[in-house]
Amino acid sequence: MDRPGINTRVAAEFVIALQNGILSLRETRRLVALALAELRRAPEPARELRAVEPIIRAARQLPLARTTREYLARFETRAADLLARHEPDPALLDPASLRERVARALARALGNAGLFSVTDARPGERDTVEVELLVLDTPVRVDLGRDGDGVETLAWVELLEPPEVLDPEIAQRLASILRDSRRLDDAVVHAYAGRPGVHGIAWSVVIESRGRLRARTLTLHGDERASLEPFRYDADEARAMASQLALALGLNMAAESGPFAQLEVLVRASMRTPDELTPTTPDDTPARFDAERESQWMAEQVWGDLAVFVTFDRESGDVRVEDFN
């Protein structure tokens, strides 16, 4: 009897996602991308699908947000489309070869290939190759074409979904808790960083309320009670939130120039970790601040020569986000 075993790579990605206590939309995208990659590289895709489907099915049984459930449901369509293709061009679907081609095209067009996953590929029109990618968990479609010298390059870029700096389900949950607090009924979460604490999980959050951007500390207790407190400044958490705020500003500014510019921001951000943000001093920043009560972090080359400076007032929790070329 043909009884294919569980695909261990896909199962491992599923387990990693569950360790966070939630299967979010971002984690689902990574899970589906890996599952489709396993199908493409398998000698017998139909047999491999029988090893992958139980994991996707198990994921769909979890309590999920509507957007996450819809994304998982699309896996069936994507897998069926992949299996239905007859005599695929090996040059298109060979993962290593295709990835190398995409990386070269990205580097030529944007100066850096960054980190990405290939989730799909098919022949396009006019001798192009349509490739779908995940760049910083954002689904992107690029067309590989050739320029006047016959060199393969990006002929087209389309962001298939709007870029998300934050995990939408975590951000929405934190915002919902904050809106239950007095005078925060309009709260929007712009950045967050969480850590286990003595009395529960403590989150540092940057929120916008009444037109003001500020950081607060939110502690979630085991019984789902929450306590909102003044911001307890922590350098590591401030740096992580500064990275999120810098990326959001870069994407907003690039959106006016179109998908190529947004892809450049995503590619650069995929190579940058929060650790790469640097603290500044009043003598080496164009964004003035008071070192006695404020701390400032700088993200370089977010888009083009754009640098973003994020300043935290350690006493009041007020936050400023400024950009300079």
N, C-alpha and C positions, 0 to 999 in steps of 0.2 A: 504494500500500500504506500502510495506517495504521501508522506507526511512531512512537509518541510518544517524545519525548526524555526524558532523565533529569530528574526533578524537582530543580532546582538547590538549593532551600531544604532539602529533606530530605538531599540529598547533602552539602551544606555542614555540616549538623549531624552527619552521620556522620563526616566528616573531622575535625571538631573533637574528637569523642569519641576517635578513633584517635590523635590527637596526644598523649594521655595514656598511650599504650601499652597501654590496656586498654579494652574496651567493658564498662563496669560496669553494674550494675542501674540506678543513677541516670541514667546517660547513656542507657541504653536507654529508660527512661521518657520522657525528653525527646524522643528520636528518634521513638518511637511517637506521642506527643502531637502532634508537628508533622505527621507523616504523616497522621494522622486529620483534623487541621485542614485540610490541603491537600485531602483528599477532600471534606470538607464544603463548602468554598468553591468547588469546581470546577464549571463548568457541565455537564461530562460526567464524573461520578465514576468510571464504569467505565473510561473512557480514562485518567483520571488515575491510577487504580490500577495500570495497566500501566506507568506511569512511576515509581511508588513501589515496587512489589513487588521489582524487582531489587535495590534498596538494602537492603530488609529481608532478602531472600534472602542477599545478600552478608554481612550482619551475622551471620546464623545459621551461616555457615561458619567463623566465628572460634572459637578455643578459648574457651569460655564456661563460667561457673559454671551449675549446674543451674537456679537461680532466674532467671538472666538469659535462658537459653535458653527457659524456660517462658513468660516474659513476652513475648518476641519471637513465640513461637508463637501467643499470644493475638491478635496483630495480625490474623491471617487471619479469625478469628471476628468481631472488632470491625468489620473492613472489610466482610465479607459482610453483617453486620447493618445497617450503614449503607447499603449499596447496595440491600438488600432493602426498605427502607422506601418505601412508596408515597405520593406526593404529600405530602412533608413540609411542615410549616408554616414558611414563610420566616421568620416572626418568631422561631421557635425556633432555627433553624439559621444565621441570618445572624450571622457571627462578631462583627462590631462591635456590633450591637444587643444580642446576648445578653451579651457581655462587659460592656457598660455596665450592663445590668440586674443582673448578678451583683455588680459592683463597688458599686452603690448599696445592694443588699441586705446585703452584707458590712459596708459602712460603717455602716449603720443598726444592725445587730446587734452589731458588735464595735468600732465606733469607727474602723476603718481597713480598707480593702480589701486592702492589701498588694499583692504581686506574685503572679500566678497565670496558669495556662494552662487554657483550656477544652478538654477532650478528648472530650466527648460531651454530647448533650442529647436528651431525648425528653419527650413529654407524660406527666405523672404522673397520679395519681388526684386527684379533687376539685379540678380546675382548677389543679393545680400543674405545675411544670416541673422534671423531674429533670435536674440538670446535674452532670457529673463534671469535677473540676478536678485540677490538679497544683498544690499549694501547698508550696513548699520540697521539691519532688520526692516529696511524699506524695500518693497518690491519695485524693481526698475526694469524696463525693457530697453535694450540697446540694439541697434542694427549695425552689424559689421559690413561695411562696404569698402570700396577702394577709391583713393583720391586720384588726381590726374596723373600721378607717377606710378599708379598701380599698387600703392602701399595700403594695406588694410587699416582702416580707421573707423571712428564712430560716425555713421551716416545719420543716425537719429537717436534721440534719447527721449524716453517718456517715463515719468514717475507714475506707476500704476495705482498707488495709493499715496495720500499725503504723508510726508515724513512725520514720525512721532518721536520726539525727544524723550518723553517719559512713557513708561508702560501705562497705557490708558486705563487699565482696570485698577491698578494701584492708585493712580492719580485721582480717579473718580471716587474710589472708596475713601481716601483721605479727605477729599473735598466734601463728601457727604457728611463725614464726621464733623468736620470743621463748621459746616453750615448749620449744624445743630447747636453750635455754640453761640452765645449771645453776641450780637453785633457782627457776625461773620456770615450772614445769610447769603452774601454775594461772593464768597471766597472762591478763588480760582487758584489751583496749585500749579506753580511754575517750576519747582524743583523739589527734590526730597532726598533724604539719606537716612537709613534706619539702622538701629543697633539694638541688640538685646540689653535690657536693663534689669535692675533688681526687682522692679515692680511691674515689668512687662516689656513690650517693645517700644523703645523711644525713637520717635522720628523727628528729625530736623526738617522743616518744610519752609519753603519760600512761597508766600501766598500774596495775591493781589486782592485787596478789599478796600472799598471806598476810594479807589484810585491810588492806593498806596502800596508799595512793594516792601514787604518786610518778612523776616524770618521768625518763626515761633518753634517751640518744642511741644510735640504732641506725644503723649504716652498712651498706648493701647494696653489695657489690662486683660487678663485672661477671660474675664466675664463680659468682655466687649465694652466695658466702661472705658471712657477716655477722659484724660485730663489735659487741658491746654495751659501751657506755662510760658513765661518769658523765654526768649531764646537763650539756650545755654551753648555758647560758642565752642565749637570743636574744630580744630584746624583741618582734620581729615574730611569731616563732613562738609565743612564750608568749601573746601577745594572740590569735592565731588559735585556739590550743587552749583558752584561757579562754572564747572565744565558743562553742565546741562544748560545753564543760562546763556553761556557763550555760544553753544551750538544753536539754541533757539533763535538768538539774535542773528547769527550768520545765515540761517535758513530763511528767516523772514526777509532779510535784505536781498538775498540771492533770488528769492521768488519773483522779484520784479524783473529780473533778467532772464528767467526761464529755466527749463529743466537741466540744461547743461551746467548752469551756474549752481543749481541746487545739488546736482550730482557731485560737483567739485567739492562742495562743503561736506557732503556725506563721505566722500572718499577720504578727505583729509581727516575728518573726525574718526573714521574707522581705524586710523593709525595712531590716534592720540588717546592716551589714558589720562584719568584725572591727575595721576602723579606728575604728568608733564606740565601741568599748570604751575606757574612759578609765583611765589609771593613777591611783592614789590616793596620798595621803600619810597618815601616822599621825594627822594632825590632822583629816582630813575623811572618816573611815570608821568605821562601827560595828564592823567586823571588825578587831580589833587585829592588828598585825604589826610585825616588827622591820625597819625600813628598812635597817639595816646589812647584813643578809644576805638579806632577803626583798623580793620585788616583788609588788604586788597590782594586779589589774584589776577594774573594776566594769562590769557590764551593767545598765542601768537598765530598768525597766518590762518585764521579761521576760514577766510575766503580771500583769495588774492593776497594783498598785503594787510588786510584788515586784522587788527588786534582788538581784543575785547577785554575790558577791565571790569571786574566785579568787586564791589566794596561792601563789606559787612560792618555795620555799627555794632560792636560787641555789647553795648549797653542797651540801646533801644531796639536792636534787631532790624533797623532800617537797612534796605539793600539798594545799591545803585548799580546799573549796568550801562557801561559807556563804551563806545567804539572809536578807534582812531586809526587812520591810515598812516 
